[in-house]
Amino acid sequence: MLTHLVMDRLSPTPLHQHAADDLRFIRDAMARAADFTAVPGWGGVLMGVTAVVAAVQAGPAQDSAAWLRTWFVEAGLAVAIGGAAVIRKARASHVPLGGAAMRRFLVAFLPSVVAGGVFTGVFVREHLAERLPGCWLLSYGAAVASGGALSVRLVPMMGVSFMVLGTLALIAPPDWGQFFMAAGFGALHIGFGFLIARKHGG
């Protein structure tokens, strides 16, 4: 038994095993360094269109169940559209959805979204729902800017634009919230979505 162990340690590793190990290391290194390129362009355009419709339907920001319900429905719709568009683009561009790039993107993106959800609960409880447009735009912008640092350059630019609009919405009169929501979740999604689709596919 001891002789066999000594012989195994002394025997050289086959060349093909070295090559396979090297290829695996290179593939893993590239996956860790890769940008997340499956951010959807046309999906963003569609999200923007539905947001404009929601802004018209909801009207001025107000502390009412109907206004909140409209935007919560729109948020669910946007998540569905965005998720489906990411999956479609990832498959078309051969980006693994369970890969390192996707995980890094989500780790950077989700904390600000969670923070925005917590702030939403506090704002609603304190009857400050008319200030939610600024909160949502700022939180979403921070999420996009953070996640976008791991994607193409247009994505963090979009995130910063959302943050600027969110800041202005918090400074402006509350009844302007409808227009900031349309400008941010509507126009910015449409504009940047179109640019992403043209420059980076889908």
C-alpha positions as protocol buffer text, in pm:
chain_id: "A"
residue {
  index: 1
  type: MET
  ca { x: 0 y: 0 z: 0 }
}
residue {
  index: 2
  type: LEU
  ca { x: 277 y: 244 z: 97 }
}
residue {
  index: 3
  type: THR
  ca { x: 468 y: 160 z: -220 }
}
residue {
  index: 4
  type: HIS
  ca { x: 164 y: 242 z: -436 }
}
residue {
  index: 5
  type: LEU
  ca { x: 114 y: 580 z: -264 }
}
residue {
  index: 6
  type: VAL
  ca { x: 480 y: 672 z: -316 }
}
residue {
  index: 7
  type: MET
  ca { x: 465 y: 570 z: -683 }
}
residue {
  index: 8
  type: ASP
  ca { x: 144 y: 775 z: -736 }
}
residue {
  index: 9
  type: ARG
  ca { x: 309 y: 1086 z: -594 }
}
residue {
  index: 10
  type: LEU
  ca { x: 622 y: 1038 z: -802 }
}
residue {
  index: 11
  type: SER
  ca { x: 439 y: 970 z: -1129 }
}
residue {
  index: 12
  type: PRO
  ca { x: 410 y: 1281 z: -1351 }
}
residue {
  index: 13
  type: THR
  ca { x: 67 y: 1433 z: -1420 }
}
residue {
  index: 14
  type: PRO
  ca { x: -41 y: 1359 z: -1778 }
}
residue {
  index: 15
  type: LEU
  ca { x: -2 y: 1648 z: -2021 }
}
residue {
  index: 16
  type: HIS
  ca { x: -372 y: 1649 z: -2112 }
}
residue {
  index: 17
  type: GLN
  ca { x: -459 y: 1687 z: -1742 }
}
residue {
  index: 18
  type: HIS
  ca { x: -234 y: 1996 z: -1719 }
}
residue {
  index: 19
  type: ALA
  ca { x: -402 y: 2141 z: -2029 }
}
residue {
  index: 20
  type: ALA
  ca { x: -751 y: 2077 z: -1890 }
}
residue {
  index: 21
  type: ASP
  ca { x: -658 y: 2239 z: -1558 }
}
residue {
  index: 22
  type: ASP
  ca { x: -512 y: 2542 z: -1738 }
}
residue {
  index: 23
  type: LEU
  ca { x: -822 y: 2583 z: -1955 }
}
residue {
  index: 24
  type: ARG
  ca { x: -1048 y: 2558 z: -1650 }
}
residue {
  index: 25
  type: PHE
  ca { x: -846 y: 2825 z: -1470 }
}
residue {
  index: 26
  type: ILE
  ca { x: -857 y: 3058 z: -1772 }
}
residue {
  index: 27
  type: ARG
  ca { x: -1233 y: 3005 z: -1815 }
}
residue {
  index: 28
  type: ASP
  ca { x: -1301 y: 3076 z: -1448 }
}
residue {
  index: 29
  type: ALA
  ca { x: -1080 y: 3387 z: -1453 }
}
residue {
  index: 30
  type: MET
  ca { x: -1262 y: 3520 z: -1759 }
}
residue {
  index: 31
  type: ALA
  ca { x: -1599 y: 3454 z: -1598 }
}
residue {
  index: 32
  type: ARG
  ca { x: -1495 y: 3647 z: -1287 }
}
residue {
  index: 33
  type: ALA
  ca { x: -1367 y: 3940 z: -1492 }
}
residue {
  index: 34
  type: ALA
  ca { x: -1652 y: 3947 z: -1745 }
}
residue {
  index: 35
  type: ASP
  ca { x: -1902 y: 4231 z: -1751 }
}
residue {
  index: 36
  type: PHE
  ca { x: -2270 y: 4150 z: -1729 }
}
residue {
  index: 37
  type: THR
  ca { x: -2382 y: 4225 z: -2086 }
}
residue {
  index: 38
  type: ALA
  ca { x: -2738 y: 4090 z: -2067 }
}
residue {
  index: 39
  type: VAL
  ca { x: -2892 y: 4422 z: -1956 }
}
residue {
  index: 40
  type: PRO
  ca { x: -3190 y: 4447 z: -2194 }
}
residue {
  index: 41
  type: GLY
  ca { x: -3237 y: 4736 z: -2434 }
}
residue {
  index: 42
  type: TRP
  ca { x: -3577 y: 4671 z: -2590 }
}
residue {
  index: 43
  type: GLY
  ca { x: -3699 y: 4537 z: -2256 }
}
residue {
  index: 44
  type: GLY
  ca { x: -3607 y: 4872 z: -2103 }
}
residue {
  index: 45
  type: VAL
  ca { x: -3799 y: 5053 z: -2379 }
}
residue {
  index: 46
  type: LEU
  ca { x: -4110 y: 4846 z: -2303 }
}
residue {
  index: 47
  type: MET
  ca { x: -4069 y: 4911 z: -1929 }
}
residue {
  index: 48
  type: GLY
  ca { x: -4056 y: 5283 z: -2008 }
}
residue {
  index: 49
  type: VAL
  ca { x: -4375 y: 5271 z: -2214 }
}
residue {
  index: 50
  type: THR
  ca { x: -4568 y: 5096 z: -1936 }
}
residue {
  index: 51
  type: ALA
  ca { x: -4433 y: 5348 z: -1683 }
}
residue {
  index: 52
  type: VAL
  ca { x: -4561 y: 5641 z: -1890 }
}
residue {
  index: 53
  type: VAL
  ca { x: -4904 y: 5476 z: -1902 }
}
residue {
  index: 54
  type: ALA
  ca { x: -4892 y: 5423 z: -1524 }
}
residue {
  index: 55
  type: ALA
  ca { x: -4795 y: 5787 z: -1466 }
}
residue {
  index: 56
  type: VAL
  ca { x: -5095 y: 5905 z: -1668 }
}
residue {
  index: 57
  type: GLN
  ca { x: -5325 y: 5655 z: -1496 }
}
residue {
  index: 58
  type: ALA
  ca { x: -5204 y: 5728 z: -1141 }
}
residue {
  index: 59
  type: GLY
  ca { x: -5199 y: 6106 z: -1171 }
}
residue {
  index: 60
  type: PRO
  ca { x: -5018 y: 6333 z: -922 }
}
residue {
  index: 61
  type: ALA
  ca { x: -4840 y: 6165 z: -633 }
}
residue {
  index: 62
  type: GLN
  ca { x: -5071 y: 6135 z: -336 }
}
residue {
  index: 63
  type: ASP
  ca { x: -5117 y: 5942 z: -15 }
}
residue {
  index: 64
  type: SER
  ca { x: -5395 y: 5716 z: -143 }
}
residue {
  index: 65
  type: ALA
  ca { x: -5443 y: 5344 z: -187 }
}
residue {
  index: 66
  type: ALA
  ca { x: -5536 y: 5385 z: -555 }
}
residue {
  index: 67
  type: TRP
  ca { x: -5215 y: 5574 z: -638 }
}
residue {
  index: 68
  type: LEU
  ca { x: -4998 y: 5323 z: -454 }
}
residue {
  index: 69
  type: ARG
  ca { x: -5180 y: 5029 z: -613 }
}
residue {
  index: 70
  type: THR
  ca { x: -5119 y: 5163 z: -963 }
}
residue {
  index: 71
  type: TRP
  ca { x: -4746 y: 5194 z: -908 }
}
residue {
  index: 72
  type: PHE
  ca { x: -4713 y: 4862 z: -726 }
}
residue {
  index: 73
  type: VAL
  ca { x: -4882 y: 4692 z: -1022 }
}
residue {
  index: 74
  type: GLU
  ca { x: -4648 y: 4877 z: -1257 }
}
residue {
  index: 75
  type: ALA
  ca { x: -4347 y: 4768 z: -1050 }
}
residue {
  index: 76
  type: GLY
  ca { x: -4456 y: 4404 z: -1075 }
}
residue {
  index: 77
  type: LEU
  ca { x: -4508 y: 4441 z: -1449 }
}
residue {
  index: 78
  type: ALA
  ca { x: -4166 y: 4603 z: -1490 }
}
residue {
  index: 79
  type: VAL
  ca { x: -3997 y: 4319 z: -1299 }
}
residue {
  index: 80
  type: ALA
  ca { x: -4170 y: 4064 z: -1524 }
}
residue {
  index: 81
  type: ILE
  ca { x: -4074 y: 4248 z: -1841 }
}
residue {
  index: 82
  type: GLY
  ca { x: -3716 y: 4309 z: -1727 }
}
residue {
  index: 83
  type: GLY
  ca { x: -3668 y: 3951 z: -1610 }
}
residue {
  index: 84
  type: ALA
  ca { x: -3801 y: 3802 z: -1933 }
}
residue {
  index: 85
  type: ALA
  ca { x: -3587 y: 4042 z: -2139 }
}
residue {
  index: 86
  type: VAL
  ca { x: -3271 y: 3957 z: -1943 }
}
residue {
  index: 87
  type: ILE
  ca { x: -3330 y: 3584 z: -1992 }
}
residue {
  index: 88
  type: ARG
  ca { x: -3395 y: 3630 z: -2363 }
}
residue {
  index: 89
  type: LYS
  ca { x: -3087 y: 3846 z: -2419 }
}
residue {
  index: 90
  type: ALA
  ca { x: -2865 y: 3623 z: -2205 }
}
residue {
  index: 91
  type: ARG
  ca { x: -2961 y: 3319 z: -2409 }
}
residue {
  index: 92
  type: ALA
  ca { x: -2913 y: 3502 z: -2737 }
}
residue {
  index: 93
  type: SER
  ca { x: -2567 y: 3627 z: -2635 }
}
residue {
  index: 94
  type: HIS
  ca { x: -2470 y: 3299 z: -2459 }
}
residue {
  index: 95
  type: VAL
  ca { x: -2428 y: 3463 z: -2118 }
}
residue {
  index: 96
  type: PRO
  ca { x: -2482 y: 3205 z: -1840 }
}
residue {
  index: 97
  type: LEU
  ca { x: -2763 y: 3321 z: -1611 }
}
residue {
  index: 98
  type: GLY
  ca { x: -2604 y: 3139 z: -1318 }
}
residue {
  index: 99
  type: GLY
  ca { x: -2255 y: 3263 z: -1401 }
}
residue {
  index: 100
  type: ALA
  ca { x: -2023 y: 3482 z: -1198 }
}
residue {
  index: 101
  type: ALA
  ca { x: -2108 y: 3797 z: -1396 }
}
residue {
  index: 102
  type: MET
  ca { x: -2479 y: 3764 z: -1316 }
}
residue {
  index: 103
  type: ARG
  ca { x: -2413 y: 3696 z: -949 }
}
residue {
  index: 104
  type: ARG
  ca { x: -2184 y: 3998 z: -918 }
}
residue {
  index: 105
  type: PHE
  ca { x: -2442 y: 4217 z: -1092 }
}
residue {
  index: 106
  type: LEU
  ca { x: -2719 y: 4106 z: -856 }
}
residue {
  index: 107
  type: VAL
  ca { x: -2501 y: 4150 z: -546 }
}
residue {
  index: 108
  type: ALA
  ca { x: -2435 y: 4509 z: -652 }
}
residue {
  index: 109
  type: PHE
  ca { x: -2791 y: 4580 z: -769 }
}
residue {
  index: 110
  type: LEU
  ca { x: -3014 y: 4436 z: -498 }
}
residue {
  index: 111
  type: PRO
  ca { x: -2907 y: 4621 z: -178 }
}
residue {
  index: 112
  type: SER
  ca { x: -3035 y: 4958 z: -301 }
}
residue {
  index: 113
  type: VAL
  ca { x: -3359 y: 4796 z: -419 }
}
residue {
  index: 114
  type: VAL
  ca { x: -3410 y: 4642 z: -74 }
}
residue {
  index: 115
  type: ALA
  ca { x: -3334 y: 4979 z: 88 }
}
residue {
  index: 116
  type: GLY
  ca { x: -3592 y: 5143 z: -138 }
}
residue {
  index: 117
  type: GLY
  ca { x: -3848 y: 4884 z: -29 }
}
residue {
  index: 118
  type: VAL
  ca { x: -3778 y: 4958 z: 337 }
}
residue {
  index: 119
  type: PHE
  ca { x: -3808 y: 5333 z: 279 }
}
residue {
  index: 120
  type: THR
  ca { x: -4136 y: 5274 z: 94 }
}
residue {
  index: 121
  type: GLY
  ca { x: -4284 y: 5106 z: 399 }
}
residue {
  index: 122
  type: VAL
  ca { x: -4171 y: 5391 z: 624 }
}
residue {
  index: 123
  type: PHE
  ca { x: -4300 y: 5661 z: 387 }
}
residue {
  index: 124
  type: VAL
  ca { x: -4641 y: 5493 z: 358 }
}
residue {
  index: 125
  type: ARG
  ca { x: -4666 y: 5447 z: 736 }
}
residue {
  index: 126
  type: GLU
  ca { x: -4581 y: 5811 z: 797 }
}
residue {
  index: 127
  type: HIS
  ca { x: -4827 y: 5929 z: 528 }
}
residue {
  index: 128
  type: LEU
  ca { x: -4548 y: 6065 z: 308 }
}
residue {
  index: 129
  type: ALA
  ca { x: -4645 y: 5873 z: -5 }
}
residue {
  index: 130
  type: GLU
  ca { x: -4641 y: 6192 z: -212 }
}
residue {
  index: 131
  type: ARG
  ca { x: -4262 y: 6191 z: -162 }
}
residue {
  index: 132
  type: LEU
  ca { x: -4219 y: 5834 z: -288 }
}
residue {
  index: 133
  type: PRO
  ca { x: -4132 y: 5937 z: -648 }
}
residue {
  index: 134
  type: GLY
  ca { x: -3804 y: 6089 z: -528 }
}
residue {
  index: 135
  type: CYS
  ca { x: -3735 y: 5791 z: -302 }
}
residue {
  index: 136
  type: TRP
  ca { x: -3803 y: 5537 z: -578 }
}
residue {
  index: 137
  type: LEU
  ca { x: -3604 y: 5720 z: -844 }
}
residue {
  index: 138
  type: LEU
  ca { x: -3308 y: 5769 z: -612 }
}
residue {
  index: 139
  type: SER
  ca { x: -3306 y: 5410 z: -485 }
}
residue {
  index: 140
  type: TYR
  ca { x: -3351 y: 5259 z: -829 }
}
residue {
  index: 141
  type: GLY
  ca { x: -3084 y: 5488 z: -970 }
}
residue {
  index: 142
  type: ALA
  ca { x: -2838 y: 5381 z: -701 }
}
residue {
  index: 143
  type: ALA
  ca { x: -2913 y: 5015 z: -779 }
}
residue {
  index: 144
  type: VAL
  ca { x: -2863 y: 5064 z: -1153 }
}
residue {
  index: 145
  type: ALA
  ca { x: -2545 y: 5269 z: -1104 }
}
residue {
  index: 146
  type: SER
  ca { x: -2397 y: 5006 z: -871 }
}
residue {
  index: 147
  type: GLY
  ca { x: -2492 y: 4708 z: -1085 }
}
residue {
  index: 148
  type: GLY
  ca { x: -2407 y: 4902 z: -1399 }
}
residue {
  index: 149
  type: ALA
  ca { x: -2047 y: 4937 z: -1286 }
}
residue {
  index: 150
  type: LEU
  ca { x: -2023 y: 4570 z: -1389 }
}
residue {
  index: 151
  type: SER
  ca { x: -2195 y: 4622 z: -1722 }
}
residue {
  index: 152
  type: VAL
  ca { x: -2163 y: 4841 z: -2032 }
}
residue {
  index: 153
  type: ARG
  ca { x: -2095 y: 5211 z: -1979 }
}
residue {
  index: 154
  type: LEU
  ca { x: -2448 y: 5325 z: -2067 }
}
residue {
  index: 155
  type: VAL
  ca { x: -2597 y: 5140 z: -1768 }
}
residue {
  index: 156
  type: PRO
  ca { x: -2420 y: 5333 z: -1487 }
}
residue {
  index: 157
  type: MET
  ca { x: -2487 y: 5653 z: -1681 }
}
residue {
  index: 158
  type: MET
  ca { x: -2857 y: 5568 z: -1671 }
}
residue {
  index: 159
  type: GLY
  ca { x: -2833 y: 5500 z: -1298 }
}
residue {
  index: 160
  type: VAL
  ca { x: -2676 y: 5838 z: -1228 }
}
residue {
  index: 161
  type: SER
  ca { x: -2947 y: 6005 z: -1439 }
}
residue {
  index: 162
  type: PHE
  ca { x: -3213 y: 5838 z: -1224 }
}
residue {
  index: 163
  type: MET
  ca { x: -3037 y: 5956 z: -909 }
}
residue {
  index: 164
  type: VAL
  ca { x: -3031 y: 6315 z: -1036 }
}
residue {
  index: 165
  type: LEU
  ca { x: -3403 y: 6303 z: -1113 }
}
residue {
  index: 166
  type: GLY
  ca { x: -3473 y: 6147 z: -774 }
}
residue {
  index: 167
  type: THR
  ca { x: -3286 y: 6423 z: -595 }
}
residue {
  index: 168
  type: LEU
  ca { x: -3472 y: 6690 z: -792 }
}
residue {
  index: 169
  type: ALA
  ca { x: -3804 y: 6519 z: -717 }
}
residue {
  index: 170
  type: LEU
  ca { x: -3733 y: 6535 z: -344 }
}
residue {
  index: 171
  type: ILE
  ca { x: -3659 y: 6908 z: -372 }
}
residue {
  index: 172
  type: ALA
  ca { x: -3949 y: 6997 z: -602 }
}
residue {
  index: 173
  type: PRO
  ca { x: -4312 y: 7040 z: -489 }
}
residue {
  index: 174
  type: PRO
  ca { x: -4482 y: 6704 z: -418 }
}
residue {
  index: 175
  type: ASP
  ca { x: -4743 y: 6745 z: -691 }
}
residue {
  index: 176
  type: TRP
  ca { x: -4466 y: 6737 z: -953 }
}
residue {
  index: 177
  type: GLY
  ca { x: -4400 y: 6372 z: -866 }
}
residue {
  index: 178
  type: GLN
  ca { x: -4611 y: 6244 z: -1157 }
}
residue {
  index: 179
  type: PHE
  ca { x: -4386 y: 6419 z: -1407 }
}
residue {
  index: 180
  type: PHE
  ca { x: -4065 y: 6296 z: -1245 }
}
residue {
  index: 181
  type: MET
  ca { x: -4198 y: 5939 z: -1252 }
}
residue {
  index: 182
  type: ALA
  ca { x: -4282 y: 5972 z: -1622 }
}
residue {
  index: 183
  type: ALA
  ca { x: -3945 y: 6133 z: -1696 }
}
residue {
  index: 184
  type: GLY
  ca { x: -3747 y: 5873 z: -1500 }
}
residue {
  index: 185
  type: PHE
  ca { x: -3916 y: 5534 z: -1524 }
}
residue {
  index: 186
  type: GLY
  ca { x: -4064 y: 5635 z: -1858 }
}
residue {
  index: 187
  type: ALA
  ca { x: -3835 y: 5857 z: -2066 }
}
residue {
  index: 188
  type: LEU
  ca { x: -3501 y: 5744 z: -1923 }
}
residue {
  index: 189
  type: HIS
  ca { x: -3589 y: 5378 z: -1970 }
}
residue {
  index: 190
  type: ILE
  ca { x: -3701 y: 5443 z: -2326 }
}
residue {
  index: 191
  type: GLY
  ca { x: -3401 y: 5657 z: -2420 }
}
residue {
  index: 192
  type: PHE
  ca { x: -3128 y: 5447 z: -2263 }
}
residue {
  index: 193
  type: GLY
  ca { x: -3304 y: 5125 z: -2362 }
}
residue {
  index: 194
  type: PHE
  ca { x: -3298 y: 5234 z: -2724 }
}
residue {
  index: 195
  type: LEU
  ca { x: -2928 y: 5324 z: -2703 }
}
residue {
  index: 196
  type: ILE
  ca { x: -2840 y: 4992 z: -2534 }
}
residue {
  index: 197
  type: ALA
  ca { x: -3035 y: 4800 z: -2797 }
}
residue {
  index: 198
  type: ARG
  ca { x: -2863 y: 4986 z: -3083 }
}
residue {
  index: 199
  type: LYS
  ca { x: -2509 y: 4968 z: -2944 }
}
residue {
  index: 200
  type: HIS
  ca { x: -2510 y: 4638 z: -2756 }
}
residue {
  index: 201
  type: GLY
  ca { x: -2785 y: 4430 z: -2910 }
}
residue {
  index: 202
  type: GLY
  ca { x: -3133 y: 4348 z: -2785 }
}
